[in-house]
Amino acid sequence: MSGTVFERQLPSQHVVRQALRESELGCFWLADSGAGTQFPAVTRTAHYDLVIVGGGYTGLWSALLAVQRDPGIRVALVEAATIGSAASGRNGGFVEASLTHGEANGRSRWPEEFDTLQRLGHENLDAIEKAVLELGLDCDFERNGVLNVAVEDYQAAELRSRPEHADSTFLDQNAVREQVNSPTYLAGLYSPREAATVHPAKLAAELARVCARSGVEIFENTPVTGLTGARGQAPICVATEVAPLYADRVILATNAFPSLLKRYRYHTVPVYDYVLMTEPLSDAQLDSIGWRGRQGIADMANQFHYYRLSADNRILWGGYDAVYHFGRRIDPRLEDRPETYTRLASHFFTTFPQLEGLKFSHRWAGVIDTSTQFCAFFGGANRGRIAYAAGFTGLGVAATRFAANVLLDKVQGQRTERTELSMVTSKPLPFPPEPLAWLGVTATRWALDRADHRDGKRNLLLRALDAAGLGFDS
């Protein structure tokens, strides 16, 4: 096999080593925002109308929307570490309209309601943009759309064969390279309404600021150890290591970390995603690649790259490797993976050889909560008084706000258009226990890589997963 473009056009190892040599292991976004402890830990027992577990986007949007719906509600948000310190503060900052991880995944799973999901996704993204403006959220929000690029002949053929869509524009090789100048680009699809970019850690911090200003009590450095409470009207006990909190309703927003509801422990697996951030580009370097529209970019491989510009014209470059560790292991020591950072840097200079000499300032990783339906799912307990969402599979920056509305509808006993969606009422298949989970994920990663080397052709394993509705399409 001739290999993919990233194997056919390798930069020199000297260029890669020099670019990585002075990079700092740590998340640029969190360092740039000055993230750290801003709120106290739980020190005493108290009773609330609603307790939210998890200080990422799902929890923060749930808290904010709860007090907007009912300004008199007593809400507490409890975070095990600090606000936005996990996936919400260290992601790529793509704010995408899709609630289903793309059109292909949504149409294949919920064909009859896909148009509704598409509309709700756009309304959700519009509402986020409106909230940023009206609440004065200082988070570098830019509604610049997304550019999907073909870097192999079969991907370009796929783009050319797609039916025309009012919200997207097909770009041939010359047109796509006029937008962003990479010798790897063969074609592209530009969708101006589908996405925005944001400084993810600033967004988390700003949501927390507005929540606190609106009366939400936020607690950091307070791990929740369990939930207890009889079904009915008795308060639910949210146990912490210091003092219990009591709640009439509970929302669980714990992302990739093990669910406090045992019935959902196997519905997600944590997968590590890896990222590089460059130093700021000079004007000459930026001119050499164009990118004047500042749109987010992703290529079309199964093992894909995503990249975007920061407010100070750094390039965030992530993706490709998605690593699952045996036993659903989550450990900060897994974030330093030199072979992945070297591979990413090599792919970066294949894409932009004119930037040779540019250095990376930061390298980091974070955990994605993957579900077998490849997008968020919803669950609950205690006769509807506890609601849970997880499984965003790397596309949660915008979808978490939609999820927050679903969770609030559920705990408030409201029947809405959102709660009646098949996407919301159905449950994905759980992952198997070990060692089957590790064997399955490892085999699937191998099969996806093989498909990228065989013009996108999916082998028997991938076709079987497709038939079973088990995701893994991107």
N, C-alpha and C positions, 0 to 999 in steps of 0.2 A: 504494500500500500504506500502511496506517496505521502500520506500524512496530511494533517490540517495545515492551514496557512501559518499557524503559530509554530509548526514544526518544520515547515519548508523554508521559512525566512527568519532564521534565528539571528539575534544580535550577538555581538561578541560577549563572552563571559566577563571580560574586563569591564565593559560598559555596565553590565548588570551589577557586578560586585561594587563598583565605585558608586553607583546610584543608591545602593542599600547600606553602604558602609557606616554612615553616620545617622541612620534612621533610629528613632526612639521607639521602643516597644511600649505602646500606650495609645489610647484613642485620642486622636486630634480633637474631635468635637468636644469631648469632656474636658480636655485641658484648655481649649480655647474659651469655653463658657465659664470656666472657673468652678465647675461642678464640685460639690462636696456637701457635707451636712448643713442643712439650712433650717431643719425643724427638729423639735425634741423627740425623744423616745417616749413610749408609753411608761408612765410611772404609777398610775392609779386606775382603779376600776371606774368605768362610766357606761352610760346607756345611750344609745343612738337610734335614730330611726333607720339609718343605713350605715353599715360598715363595708368598706371596699378594701379588699386585700390585694395589694400590688400597686406600685407607684410608677408604672409605665404609662404609655398612651391610653390603653384601655381603661385603667383605673382613673387616670386624670380626667379623661373625657366623661366617664361615668359620673364622677363627682361634680364636674362643672355643669353638665346637663341636668343633673338631679336638682341642683340649687336654682338653675334657670327655670325648670318646670315648677318648682315649689320653693320659693325663697325662704320659707319658714322651716324647712326640713333640717334635722340635725344629722350631719354627715361626718364620718371619720374615715380617713384614708390611711392605711397602715402599710408601710414598706419595710422589707427585711433589711435593705441596705440604704441607699440614698436615691432620691428621685431621679429617674432616667438613667440609672447606672448600668442597666443591662441593655437589652436589645433597643429600647427606645432612645437611648443616648448615643448609640454607637453604630447605627445603620447607615445606609448610603444616602438617606435623605430624599428618596423618591416618593412623592405623594401622588399615588396613582388612582384614577377613578375606578378601576376594575375592582369589584368585590370578589371575583372568582379566579384570580390569578390568570387573567387573560381570557380572550374570547373563546379560544378552542376548548379550554377546560370548562368554561361555563356552558357553552352550547352542548358539549357532550354529556354533561351531567343533568342539566336542567333546561332542556331545549324549549319547553313550553313557557317557561317564565324568564328566559334569558333577556328578552327585551325589557321586562320590568326591572331585572337586576341591573341592566345597563343604565336605565333611567335613574334608578336609586343611587347608583354609583356616581353618576354625574352630579346629581343633586347634593350628594354628600361632599364631593370635592368642592362644589360651589359654596357650600355652607362653611367649609373649613376656610376658604379664601375670605368669605364675609366675616368670619370670627376673627381672623388675623387683623383685618382692617378695623372692625368695630371695637375690639378689645385692646387694640394697640399692641399685639404680640410682636415683640422684637425677635424675629427668628429667621431672617433672610429668606422669606417666602418669595418665590418667583414662579409665575405661571407661564412657563416657556415650552411646555409640551415634551414629547418624547420622540426620539429618532431610533427606530429599529433598523440595524444595518445587516446586510448580507455580506459575508466574508468568504463564502464558498459558492460555486456555480449553482448547486442544487438549491441553495437558499435564495439566490437571485431569481431562479426560475419559479420558486414558490411565490415570491412577492409579485412577479409579473402575472401569475395565473390567478391571483386573488381578485374577486369582484371589486369594482370601484366602491368606495365608501365616502360619504359626504364629509366625514370628519377626518379623513386621512388622505395624504397625497403620496403617490408612488414617485420615487426619484430614481432615474437611471444612474449609471456610473458617474457621468459628468455632473449631473445635478446634485447627487449626494456628496461628491467631493468638493463642490462649490460651497456646500453648507459646512462640512468639516473635512479637512484634507488628510485622508489616510490612504496609503497605497493598497491597503487590504480591502477597501470598500468596493463592492461590485454593484450594489443597489441599496435602496433604503425606503423606508415608509415613515413619513413624518405625520404625527398626530398632535396638533397644537392644543386640543382641549383635554387630552387624556391624562396629563400629568403636570405636576409642579415639582420644584425642588425646595428644600428647606434645610436649615441648620438643625439637625435632630435634637441635640442636647439643649439648644436654646429653646426649641419648641416645648420640650418637657419642662424646663425651668419656668417658662412663661405661663404654661398652663397651671403649674403649681402656684405661681404667684397670684394668678387671677382666682384660683380656687380658694386660696387662703383669704384673699381680700373679700371673697363672697361668703365667708363664714365656715368653710370646710376646715375641720381640724386635721392637720397632717402630722403623722408620726413617722419618723425615719428610724433606722437601726433597730427595728422591732420585728423579729421573725414571728410569724403566726405558726403555732405548733399543732393546732387542730380546731375542729368545730364540734360542738355538742349542743344538743337541745332537742326536747321532745317535739314531735309534730303537733302543730296547733298554734296557739297564740303565745305560748311561753317564749321569752326572749332566747335567741340563739347565742350561745357562749362562744366567743372568738378568743381562744386561748393564746396568750403570749407568754414569754419566759418570765415576765415580771408581774403583770396583773391582767386578768381577763377583761375583755370588753363585751358588752351585751348589745344585741341588735335585734330589731324587728325584722330587718331584711339584710341580706349579705350578697355582695357581688364579688366573685373570685376572678381576678385578672392577673394570674401568675405566669402566663406565657409558657416558656419552655420548662419551667421548674415543675416538679411533680405536683399534680392536682391534690388539693385537700379533700376532694371527693374520690374515694378509691375506685369507684366504678369507671372513672375516666383516666386512670393511670396509664393505660396502654394505648390511649387514643392519639398520643403524640410521641415523637422521639426528638431529642435535641441534636441538631446538626450544626457544626461549627462552620462559619463563613469567614473568609479572610479578606483584608483590605489593606491597600497602600494609599498614602497621601503624599503628593509631591510638595516641594517648596513652591512658593508663588512663581508663576511664569512671568518673565519679562514681557514688555510689549512686543519685542521682536519675536520671541518664542510663540506668543499667542497669535501673532500675525501669520506665523509659518503654518499653523494648523487651521486658521480661520475661526470657526466656532463662535461667530459673532451673535448667533441666536441663543447661546447658553442653554440649549435644550439638553435634557438628560439623554443618554445613549445606552443602548444594549445591543449586543450582537445576537444572532439567531440560533446559535448552537444549543445542544442540550446542556453542555457544560459552558455556560455563557458568561461573558463579562458585562458588568454595568459600570458606567462612569459618568461623571458630571463635574462641573466647575463649582468651586466655592466662591463666596463673596469676594475673596481676595485673590481669585484666579489661581488657586491650586487645583490640581486634578485629583479627584478621588477615583481610585481604580480598584474594583473588587470583583468577587465571584470566582468562577471556574471550579476551584476545589470546594467541595462540600463534604465535610468529614464527620462521620458518625463513629463514636467511640464505644466499645463494648460496655454493656451494662448501663446504657443511657447516662454515661458519665459526664458530669459538668464540673470542670476544674480550671481555675485560672492558669494553671501550668500548661494547659493544652493550647493556650493562645499563641505561644511562641513556636512556630512550625517553619523552620528555615527553608525547607524544600518547597513549601507553598509560596512563601514570599519571593524566593528566587524565580519560581515559575511565573508568578504574576508580573514581576519586573521584566522578565524576558518577553512576555506577551505584550506588555506596555510598549516596549521599544520596537517590537515588530509592527505594532499599530501606528506608532508615531516615531519613525526613525529620525525625523528632523529635530527631535527633542533630545538627542544624544548629548549627555553631559548634565542633564537635569537630575537633581537628586530627590530622593524620598525623605521627608522629614519624620514620618510616623508610619508604623505598621501595627495592626491590631486584629483581633478576631472577636466574634460574638456568637451567641447561640441562637439559632432559629428553631421555632417549634413547628415541626412538620407534621401534617396530618395526611391520611391516605386519600382525602378528597382534594388535597392541594390548596385548600383555603380554609377559612375559619369555620368552626362548627360551634354549636351551642348546646348546653346541658343545664341541668338543675337538680334540686333536691328539696326536701322538707316542704312538700306541697306547694312548690313555686316560690318559697321565701328565699331560696338560695339559687342564684343564677351564675353560670360559668361560660366563658368563651376562651377558645385557644385554637391553635393550629393554623395561624396566619401564613406560615410558610414563606416568610420573607417579604410579604407584601401587605404589611399591617399599618404603615404610617397613616394612611387615610382610612383603611377598612376598620381600624379600631374605633373610630368615631361612630361609624354605622353600628358596630357591635355594641358600643355603649348604649345607644338608643334601644337596641333589641333587649339588652339586659335590663334596662330600666322598665321597658314595657312589661317584661316578664315578672319582675319582682313587684310591680305595681298592679299586676293582674289585668293589664290592658290587652285587648285583642286588636291588633293593628295590621296594616298591610305587611309590615316587616315580620311580625310573629307568625303569619300564615304562609310565608314562603317555604317551599319544599327545602330550600337550602338551609333554612333555620330549623325546621321540624325534623329533618332526617339526621341521622348520625353516620359518620364514616365508619368503615371497618377498623377495628383496633389493630395495632401492630402485634405480632406474636411476642411471647417472652423470649429471653435469651436461651440458647445461642441462636435461635431462629431469626430474631430481629437483626442481629449483626450479619449473619449469613445472607439474609434477604437484601439488606441495604447495600452490602458490599457487592453482591452479584448484580444488583440493579445499577450501581455506579459503573461497574465494568461494562454492562450492556449499553448504557448511555454513551460512554466513551467510544465503544465500538461503533455505535450508530453514527457518531460524528465523523468517524473514519470511513464510513461506507455510504456517503451521500445521504445521510439521514435515515437509512433503511433500518427499521426496528426488527430485532430478532425475535425468536419464539418467546423468550422470557418477557420482553416488553409488550409484545402483542397479547400475551396472556394477562399481564397486569392491566393493560388497556381494557380487555374484555371484562375483567373483574372490577373495573372502576377504581383502581388503586393508584391513580395519579401518576407521578413521575414522568410528566410530559414536558418538563422544562428544567 
